[in-house]
Amino acid sequence: MGGRIKIDSERCKGCGLCVTVCPKHGIVISKKSNKKGYFPAKKDNGECSGCAVCAIICPDAAIEVCRDENIVAVKKAEKTTKLVREKT
C-alpha cells in the first residue's frame, strides 16, 4: 500500500522524531528555516508506505498522511491523540 505525506512546515519545530521512525527513510530535516526559526521536516524523494507512524509520533500534529485517496491524519483533541479517517 502506497501513500504520501504533507508536512505543515510552519507548524513543525524540527524535532526529528518523524525522521527516526520512517521505515522508508522518506523524511529529512530541511536546511531552510520556517518563519519561527525552526528547521522543519520535509519530504525526501523516497517512497512513502502510508504507515502513518510519522503522523502518530509528531508532537505538533504537523503531518498529514494520505493512502489511496483517503486522508489519514492525526488530530489532537484535548489531551488525547487519535487516528482519524476522513471519507472523500
C-alpha positions as a Markdown table, in Angstrom:
| # | Residue | x | y | z |
|---|---|---|---|---|
| 1 | Met | 0.0 | 0.0 | 0.0 |
| 2 | Gly | 1.5 | 3.3 | -1.0 |
| 3 | Gly | 0.9 | 6.7 | 0.5 |
| 4 | Arg | 2.1 | 10.3 | 0.6 |
| 5 | Ile | 2.7 | 12.8 | 3.3 |
| 6 | Lys | 2.1 | 16.5 | 3.7 |
| 7 | Ile | 4.1 | 18.4 | 6.3 |
| 8 | Asp | 3.0 | 21.8 | 7.6 |
| 9 | Ser | 6.4 | 23.5 | 7.7 |
| 10 | Glu | 5.2 | 26.4 | 9.7 |
| 11 | Arg | 3.8 | 24.1 | 12.4 |
| 12 | Cys | 6.8 | 21.8 | 12.5 |
| 13 | Lys | 9.5 | 22.5 | 15.1 |
| 14 | Gly | 12.1 | 20.1 | 13.5 |
| 15 | Cys | 12.3 | 17.7 | 16.5 |
| 16 | Gly | 13.2 | 14.9 | 14.1 |
| 17 | Leu | 11.0 | 12.2 | 15.6 |
| 18 | Cys | 9.4 | 11.5 | 12.2 |
| 19 | Val | 12.8 | 11.2 | 10.6 |
| 20 | Thr | 13.8 | 8.4 | 13.0 |
| 21 | Val | 10.6 | 6.3 | 12.7 |
| 22 | Cys | 10.0 | 6.5 | 8.9 |
| 23 | Pro | 10.6 | 2.9 | 7.7 |
| 24 | Lys | 11.2 | 4.1 | 4.1 |
| 25 | His | 13.6 | 7.0 | 5.2 |
| 26 | Gly | 11.4 | 9.4 | 3.2 |
| 27 | Ile | 11.7 | 12.4 | 5.6 |
| 28 | Val | 14.6 | 14.6 | 6.3 |
| 29 | Ile | 15.2 | 17.9 | 8.2 |
| 30 | Ser | 15.2 | 20.9 | 5.9 |
| 31 | Lys | 18.2 | 23.2 | 5.7 |
| 32 | Lys | 15.8 | 26.2 | 5.3 |
| 33 | Ser | 14.1 | 27.6 | 8.4 |
| 34 | Asn | 10.5 | 28.5 | 8.7 |
| 35 | Lys | 9.1 | 31.8 | 9.9 |
| 36 | Lys | 9.6 | 30.9 | 13.6 |
| 37 | Gly | 13.3 | 30.0 | 13.0 |
| 38 | Tyr | 12.9 | 26.2 | 13.2 |
| 39 | Phe | 14.3 | 23.8 | 10.7 |
| 40 | Pro | 11.2 | 21.7 | 9.8 |
| 41 | Ala | 11.0 | 18.2 | 8.5 |
| 42 | Lys | 10.3 | 17.8 | 4.8 |
| 43 | Lys | 9.6 | 15.0 | 2.3 |
| 44 | Asp | 12.6 | 13.4 | 0.8 |
| 45 | Asn | 12.4 | 11.9 | -2.7 |
| 46 | Gly | 11.9 | 8.5 | -1.1 |
| 47 | Glu | 8.8 | 6.4 | -1.1 |
| 48 | Cys | 6.0 | 6.5 | 1.5 |
| 49 | Ser | 4.4 | 3.3 | 2.7 |
| 50 | Gly | 1.4 | 5.2 | 4.1 |
| 51 | Cys | 2.0 | 3.6 | 7.6 |
| 52 | Ala | 1.3 | 7.0 | 9.4 |
| 53 | Val | 3.9 | 6.3 | 12.1 |
| 54 | Cys | 5.3 | 9.8 | 11.4 |
| 55 | Ala | 2.0 | 11.5 | 11.9 |
| 56 | Ile | 1.3 | 9.5 | 15.1 |
| 57 | Ile | 4.6 | 10.4 | 16.7 |
| 58 | Cys | 4.6 | 14.1 | 15.7 |
| 59 | Pro | 4.0 | 16.1 | 18.9 |
| 60 | Asp | 2.9 | 19.1 | 16.8 |
| 61 | Ala | 0.3 | 17.3 | 14.6 |
| 62 | Ala | 2.1 | 18.8 | 11.6 |
| 63 | Ile | 2.0 | 15.7 | 9.3 |
| 64 | Glu | -1.0 | 14.5 | 7.2 |
| 65 | Val | -0.8 | 11.1 | 5.6 |
| 66 | Cys | -2.8 | 10.1 | 2.5 |
| 67 | Arg | -3.4 | 6.5 | 1.4 |
| 68 | Asp | -5.3 | 5.5 | -1.7 |
| 69 | Glu | -7.1 | 8.9 | -1.8 |
| 70 | Asn | -8.3 | 8.6 | 1.8 |
| 71 | Ile | -6.8 | 11.1 | 4.2 |
| 72 | Val | -5.4 | 9.6 | 7.4 |
| 73 | Ala | -4.4 | 12.3 | 9.8 |
| 74 | Val | -3.5 | 12.7 | 13.4 |
| 75 | Lys | -5.6 | 15.3 | 15.2 |
| 76 | Lys | -5.2 | 16.4 | 18.8 |
| 77 | Ala | -8.3 | 16.6 | 20.9 |
| 78 | Glu | -7.7 | 18.0 | 24.3 |
| 79 | Lys | -5.1 | 15.7 | 25.8 |
| 80 | Thr | -5.6 | 12.6 | 23.6 |
| 81 | Thr | -4.3 | 11.9 | 20.1 |
| 82 | Lys | -6.4 | 9.8 | 17.9 |
| 83 | Leu | -6.2 | 8.4 | 14.3 |
| 84 | Val | -9.0 | 9.7 | 12.1 |
| 85 | Arg | -10.0 | 8.5 | 8.7 |
| 86 | Glu | -11.9 | 11.0 | 6.6 |
| 87 | Lys | -14.1 | 9.9 | 3.7 |
| 88 | Thr | -13.7 | 11.7 | 0.4 |
